[in-house]
Amino acid sequence: MGLLLLYAFLAIFFSFLCSILEAVLLSVTPTFVNLKKKAKKSYAPTLEELKKDIDKPLIAILTLNTVAHTVGAILVGVQAKVAYVDLYGQQTRTVFGIQFTEDLMVGLVSTLMTILVLVASEIIPKTIGANYWKELASISTQILRVMVWIMQVTGLMWALQLFTRLIGKEHKGSVLSREDFTVMADLAEEEGVFEKSESKVIKNLLQFDEIMAKDIMTPRAVIKIAPETQTIEEFFEQNPRLRFSRIPIHGETVDTITGFVLK
């Protein structure tokens, strides 16, 4: 019974560790990494390398997780039979009218393990990792560095990366786009991080490469201009509710613009 509990604990523990490492790794943002680099955090360069070549830490995580699930399930199943023999010998017990056999013992233990793996090593750790990834980034980086190193030394990393290279494609360019920044500005406004005016400025800046000067110029038919010979007082008497901040000044004709004055 002792080995049964030990194997079950180890399987759940390593699966828990893998789930929380995966959640933290995938939650870390490029902005967070750059901030930690500027703050001279010792783990920041390693974390940046892991994020740039994310296949390596993910392979290490999935390998350990698969071993924990597979080997753990086999060992727990074997020990479930051993535990039954230790408790009841070769005799068959009847509980509530049901014959309690070795196979039933294995089935019950397997069902319990499935529930524990789902809750204790998947749902709970991934929730923790997604919510507290900033606090866990440092320790997660150190653990992942060791895991990746072990995989590289044993040659498993090279072998497993062959499969990812066959089905994957080389990533080029930034993972962020202009659309991402636009959406982030909207989200920041909704969450109260940015004022509406600040969000609008950011989105307008991102559109500068698409907007032509002719698209935002004031049409000549509605522009307010003044001749050089007119006084400021005369101009404002004629235009008491002027909404433009800059008034072009012209010479003999309206096509001869010689300057402008600020309102």
C-alpha positions in Angstrom: 0.0 0.0 0.0 2.9 2.3 0.7 4.4 2.0 -2.8 0.9 2.5 -4.3 0.6 5.9 -2.5 4.2 6.8 -3.3 3.8 6.1 -7.1 0.5 7.9 -7.2 2.0 10.9 -5.4 5.0 11.1 -7.7 2.9 10.8 -10.8 0.6 13.6 -9.7 3.5 15.7 -8.5 5.5 15.7 -11.7 2.3 16.2 -13.8 1.4 19.1 -11.5 4.9 20.6 -12.0 4.6 20.2 -15.8 1.2 21.8 -16.0 2.2 24.9 -13.9 5.5 25.3 -15.9 3.5 25.2 -19.2 1.0 27.7 -18.0 3.7 30.1 -16.8 5.8 29.8 -19.9 2.8 30.5 -22.3 1.6 33.4 -20.1 4.8 35.3 -20.1 4.7 38.3 -22.5 7.5 39.9 -24.4 6.9 43.1 -22.5 7.4 41.4 -19.2 10.7 39.9 -20.4 12.0 43.3 -21.5 11.0 44.9 -18.3 12.9 42.3 -16.3 15.9 42.7 -18.5 15.9 46.4 -17.9 15.6 45.7 -14.2 18.7 43.5 -14.4 17.0 40.3 -13.2 19.4 37.4 -13.5 16.8 35.0 -14.9 15.6 37.4 -17.7 18.2 36.4 -20.4 17.4 32.7 -19.9 13.7 33.4 -20.0 14.1 35.4 -23.2 16.0 32.4 -24.8 13.2 30.0 -23.7 10.5 32.2 -25.2 12.5 32.7 -28.5 12.9 29.0 -29.0 9.8 27.8 -27.2 9.8 24.4 -28.8 12.6 23.3 -26.5 10.9 24.0 -23.1 7.6 22.7 -24.4 9.2 19.4 -25.6 10.9 19.0 -22.2 7.6 19.7 -20.4 5.5 17.3 -22.5 8.2 14.6 -22.3 8.2 14.6 -18.5 4.4 14.9 -18.3 4.0 11.9 -20.6 6.4 9.8 -18.6 4.7 10.8 -15.4 1.3 9.8 -16.8 2.3 6.6 -18.5 4.8 5.1 -16.1 2.8 6.4 -13.1 -0.4 4.7 -14.4 1.5 1.4 -15.0 3.1 1.4 -11.5 -0.1 2.4 -9.8 -2.0 -0.4 -11.5 0.6 -3.0 -10.6 0.7 -1.8 -7.0 -3.1 -1.9 -6.8 -3.0 -5.6 -7.4 -0.2 -6.1 -4.9 -2.1 -4.0 -2.3 -5.2 -6.2 -2.8 -3.2 -9.4 -2.2 -1.6 -7.8 0.9 -5.0 -6.9 2.3 -7.1 -9.9 1.3 -4.7 -12.5 -0.1 -6.3 -14.7 -2.8 -9.7 -14.5 -1.3 -12.6 -12.8 -3.0 -14.5 -10.3 -0.8 -18.2 -9.4 -1.2 -19.1 -5.8 -0.5 -22.7 -4.7 -0.8 -23.4 -7.8 -2.8 -20.6 -7.1 -5.2 -17.5 -9.4 -5.5 -14.5 -7.3 -4.7 -11.6 -8.7 -6.9 -8.2 -7.7 -8.0 -9.5 -6.4 -11.2 -12.2 -4.3 -9.5 -9.5 -2.9 -7.2 -7.4 -1.9 -10.2 -10.5 -0.3 -11.8 -11.4 1.7 -8.7 -7.8 2.9 -8.2 -7.5 3.8 -11.9 -10.8 5.8 -11.7 -9.6 7.7 -8.6 -6.2 8.4 -10.3 -8.0 9.8 -13.3 -10.0 12.2 -11.2 -6.9 13.2 -9.2 -4.8 13.8 -12.3 -7.6 15.9 -13.9 -8.1 18.1 -10.9 -4.8 18.1 -9.0 -2.4 18.0 -11.9 -4.3 19.8 -14.7 -7.0 22.2 -13.6 -5.5 23.5 -10.3 -1.8 24.0 -11.5 -2.8 25.6 -14.8 -5.1 28.0 -13.0 -2.3 28.9 -10.6 0.2 29.3 -13.4 -2.2 31.5 -15.5 -3.0 33.8 -12.5 0.4 34.0 -10.8 2.8 33.7 -13.7 4.6 36.9 -12.8 5.5 35.6 -9.3 6.4 32.1 -10.6 8.5 33.3 -13.6 11.8 33.2 -11.8 11.6 29.7 -10.3 10.0 28.4 -13.5 12.8 29.7 -15.6 15.4 27.9 -13.4 13.5 24.6 -13.5 13.0 24.8 -17.3 16.6 25.5 -17.9 17.6 22.3 -16.0 15.0 20.3 -17.8 16.1 21.5 -21.3 19.7 20.9 -20.4 19.0 17.3 -19.4 17.1 16.7 -22.7 20.0 18.2 -24.7 22.6 16.1 -22.9 20.8 12.9 -23.4 20.1 13.6 -27.1 16.3 13.4 -26.7 15.9 17.0 -27.5 17.6 16.6 -30.9 15.6 13.5 -31.7 12.2 15.0 -30.8 12.9 18.3 -32.6 13.2 16.4 -35.8 9.5 15.7 -35.7 8.6 19.3 -34.9 10.8 20.5 -37.8 9.1 18.1 -40.2 5.6 19.3 -39.4 6.3 22.9 -38.3 7.6 25.9 -40.1 10.4 28.4 -39.3 9.0 31.5 -37.6 10.1 34.8 -38.9 9.3 38.2 -37.7 7.6 39.5 -34.6 4.7 37.8 -32.9 3.1 41.1 -32.5 1.3 43.1 -35.2 -0.3 46.5 -35.5 -3.7 44.9 -35.0 -2.5 43.4 -31.7 -1.5 46.8 -30.4 -4.9 48.3 -31.5 -6.8 45.6 -29.7 -4.5 46.1 -26.6 -5.3 49.8 -26.6 -9.0 49.0 -26.7 -8.7 46.5 -23.8 -6.6 48.9 -21.8 -9.3 51.5 -22.2 -12.0 49.1 -21.1 -10.0 48.1 -18.0 -9.3 51.6 -17.0 -5.6 51.5 -17.7 -5.8 54.2 -20.5 -8.1 57.2 -20.8 -10.3 57.3 -23.9 -8.2 60.1 -25.3 -4.9 58.1 -24.7 -6.3 55.0 -26.4 -7.4 57.1 -29.4 -4.0 58.7 -29.8 -2.3 55.3 -29.8 -4.7 53.9 -32.4 -4.3 57.0 -34.6 -0.5 56.7 -34.4 -0.7 53.1 -35.7 -2.7 54.3 -38.7 -0.2 56.9 -39.9 1.4 54.6 -42.5 -2.0 54.1 -44.1 -3.3 57.7 -44.1 -2.4 60.1 -46.9 -2.0 63.8 -46.2 -4.7 64.5 -48.8 -7.2 62.4 -46.8 -7.0 64.8 -43.8 -6.5 68.1 -45.4 -9.3 70.7 -45.1 -11.1 71.1 -48.4 -10.5 74.5 -50.1 -14.2 75.2 -50.3 -14.5 75.4 -46.5 -11.1 76.7 -45.6 -10.8 80.1 -43.8 -8.1 82.3 -45.2 -7.3 86.0 -44.8 -5.5 88.5 -47.1 -2.3 90.1 -45.9 -4.0 93.6 -45.9 -6.7 92.6 -43.5 -6.3 93.4 -39.8 -6.9 90.7 -37.1 -9.8 92.7 -35.7 -11.5 92.8 -39.0 -11.0 89.1 -39.6 -12.5 88.1 -36.3 -15.4 90.5 -36.7 -16.3 88.6 -39.9 -15.6 85.2 -38.3 -16.8 85.4 -34.6 -17.2 81.6 -34.2 -14.1 80.4 -35.9 -13.2 76.8 -35.1 -9.9 76.6 -36.9 -6.6 77.2 -35.0 -4.5 78.2 -38.0 -5.5 80.8 -40.6 -3.6 80.8 -43.9 -2.5 84.2 -45.2 -2.5 84.9 -48.9 -1.2 87.7 -51.2 -2.9 89.0 -54.3 -4.8 85.7 -55.0 -5.9 82.9 -52.7 -3.5 80.5 -54.4 -0.6 82.7 -53.2 -0.2 81.5 -49.6 2.5 83.5 -47.8 2.1 82.1 -44.3 -0.4 81.5 -41.5 -1.3 83.0 -38.1 -2.4 81.1 -34.9 -5.8 81.8 -33.6 
